[in-house]
């Protein structure tokens, strides 16, 4: 797979109001949020590295807000999975 840089920087400035979710602050509907979650799962399963997953997601989103949101969730998901693996390794070593 070939990677190329189109931009060197990007700033996403979205601050949800108290009654608003992060995806709503980015102008993403509940329905599209659910679709993005499916895209994230699909790309996570189809790839082996974080950059490959991001590239996969980038080909399936409609705009930069969706990409930023998906990358945020992908990172959180990967971090959660990594934390779970570390806990399981710790439990196995203690047993």
Secondary structure, 3 states (H helix, E strand, C coil): CCCCCCCCCCCCCCCCCCCCCHHHHCCCCHHHHHHHHHHHHHHHHHCCCHHHHHHHHHCCCCCHHHHHHHHHHHHHHHHHHHHHHHHHHHHHHHC
